[in-house]
Amino acid sequence: MPLSREEIAERLAEAGYIADDELATAIAIMQLLKRPLLLEGEAGVGKTEVAKALASACATRLIRLQCYEGLDQSAALYEWNYQRQLLAIQAHQGKDATQIEDHIFSEKYLLERPLLAAIRQDNPTVLLIDEVDRADEEFEAFLLEILSDFQVSIPELGTVQAVSIPHVVLTSNGTRELSDALRRRCLYHYVDYPDVERETRIIMTRIAGASATLSLQIARMVEKIRKEDLRKVPGVAETLDWAAALVGLDVSDLHDRPELVHETLMCLLKTHEDKTRMTREVTERLLGRVA
């Protein structure tokens, strides 16, 4: 992966992700310094897609750790294959206890989880630690060693050093404040909703059959909908769903099919409250502002 910001943006675009200059710069610095990159922003702005596109652009494997409340070391780092260990103990009954212990706590019985697997690959992978803010605060302590030194301490085996240093991308929706220790170990970039020009390019890149005119109209309409008092603001994924639906229904101009525009807003609106607020009158008002 080239370090030039322009080349990175081009490679990401080829992988289907339209990055702005600041994000391309952040990725370039991430690779230059071999530091994790923390992407923060509202749900649906495309943070996870950055890691997917980066893996595609680097022609490497994506290893994903989906965070959730209660996530612990055994699910994130490693655990032992207890069933095989019990079978081995039964098979070696009568032998020296120390020898049995050394045998069952060996590589043969170790189960890799995402964090350990990412640093044991021959070639650098993209490690996505997704929605880290959903995990408990205690879980962040597990991350500090691997994010600082790219190594994992396993009491029975010792310290496992990285075979290759992965490209680490962490995402956060801001549901809770992350620790200073975690933030200090990462580069930081805030991912906002794309502007009209960039969202138009995203639609044209991702949706086959979406013309420049229709893509621009969709992007402008979504921009105006996001400014309404909604409970769940539509993200880029919802924009792409709506664009795909309109193209599939043979809509070439939003102004020609205003009723269908309103009926297909189910692709953007995810709560009953928001659907109730987006009346036909509101849709017509917003559509009237779209050139």
Disulfide bonds with the S-S distance in Angstrom:
none
